[in-house]
Amino acid sequence: MRRFLNYAVVLLVIALLGFCIQTDYYLVRPGLAEELGSLVRVEGEPRKKEGQFFMVTVTQHHANLWTYLYGICNPHLDIRPISTVIPPDMSPEEYGKLMEDWMQESKDLARVIALRRAGYEVPIVSDGVEVVDLMDDSPSRGILQKGDVIKAVEGRSISLAEEVVEYVQRQEAGQRIRITLQHNETTKEVEVLTTSSQDEPHKAALGIYIRTLNRQPILPLEIDIETGPVVGSSAGMMFVLEILDRLLPGNLTGGHKIAGTGTISINEEIGSIGGVKQKVIAAENSGIEYFLVPEENFEDALQAASRLKVVSVKTLDEALYFLQNLPVASQAKDLAAA
């Protein structure tokens, strides 16, 4: 009996140590599918009754020894090195603040895109695009610095961080780009070299973290988007669709439950995101029928799906075309029963 108790104590100590030992990895899990109808409010435009658009999230936690091993064994989870998520010289608090800024920027951009699509004039003013940090291997190190404010790229005035990303991604890796920036009180022009994106090696990047400085869209209507603790820019496309569903005649959902993910640029291009496998699983857990996904994430989303229909989109036009050609939910049920 005494030996058994000794073994039990040893096992308990090992188990507790496993929870205390922190790894250098994040565990990425499926999150929730949240109804955008309850998160988005458009002045004078109530939510249509049938159907719903959903924002899908993932959760990300620092993995201890046991959750790390669990993540390796569970095909629905991902393990990511912290160094690939948070830059080495950026604290978790600073990274969290950057993700909050990206979420706010995504909301502002969605308001502007949807209102312009609905026929409104929506000017945007800002103080430029601030360089928040540089990656260790960025070719821009020594040329750009934290706190620099980008005013123009190749002579074209810049108001939004999204405009910088969009322009750079249209170039080839290894190409030189001319940037006009403000450093302290001095305005100067520099040349920087593009490199391959860490997340998407087939795309060009500068290896920097940026945000729009004092962005201010001038809106003709009040549009509130309340997302609580959710951060990042991957719900941009879905915000646009939800707002458009209020502003345009008819019902974009066709009475269906439709989720999706993807950033959106000022030119209405849908950009790739991370955690797509976990987002598909979260959508399926909520009974979603259709899942809109950026073209670059389509194959991964398709492999993760078992019940819902995955739809690849490159632009807002493609997303709207798919929605406008969906059969109304009641008609689809009638056809299935015939």
HELIX and SHEET records of a PDB file:
HELIX    1   1 ARG A    2  CYS A   20  1                                  19    
HELIX    2   2 LEU A   36  SER A   38  5                                   3    
HELIX    3   3 LEU A   65  CYS A   73  1                                   9    
HELIX    4   4 ILE A   82  THR A   84  5                                   3    
HELIX    5   5 PRO A   92  ARG A  117  1                                  26    
HELIX    6   6 ALA A  161  GLN A  169  1                                   9    
HELIX    7   7 GLY A  236  LEU A  247  1                                  12    
HELIX    8   8 VAL A  276  ASN A  285  1                                  10    
HELIX    9   9 GLU A  295  ASN A  297  5                                   3    
HELIX   10  10 PHE A  298  ALA A  304  1                                   7    
HELIX   11  11 LEU A  316  GLN A  324  1                                   9    
HELIX   12  12 ALA A  329  ALA A  337  1                                   9    
SHEET    1   A 6 ASP A  78  PRO A  81  0                                        
SHEET    2   A 6 GLN A  22  GLU A  35 -1                                        
SHEET    3   A 6 GLN A  52  ASN A  64 -1                                        
SHEET    4   A 6 LYS A 257  GLY A 260  1                                        
SHEET    5   A 6 TYR A 290  PRO A 294  1                                        
SHEET    6   A 6 LYS A 309  VAL A 313  1                                        
SHEET    1   B 2 VAL A  40  VAL A  42  0                                        
SHEET    2   B 2 ILE A 223  ILE A 225 -1                                        
SHEET    1   C 2 ILE A 124  VAL A 125  0                                        
SHEET    2   C 2 GLN A 216  PRO A 217 -1                                        
SHEET    1   D 4 ARG A 156  SER A 157  0                                        
SHEET    2   D 4 VAL A 149  VAL A 153 -1                                        
SHEET    3   D 4 VAL A 129  LEU A 134 -1                                        
SHEET    4   D 4 ILE A 208  THR A 212 -1                                        
SHEET    1   E 4 ARG A 156  SER A 157  0                                        
SHEET    2   E 4 VAL A 149  VAL A 153 -1                                        
SHEET    3   E 4 ARG A 176  HIS A 183 -1                                        
SHEET    4   E 4 THR A 186  LEU A 193 -1                                        
SHEET    1   F 2 THR A 195  SER A 196  0                                        
SHEET    2   F 2 ALA A 204  ALA A 205 -1                                        
SHEET    1   G 2 THR A 263  ILE A 264  0                                        
SHEET    2   G 2 ILE A 270  GLY A 271 -1                                        
END                                                                             
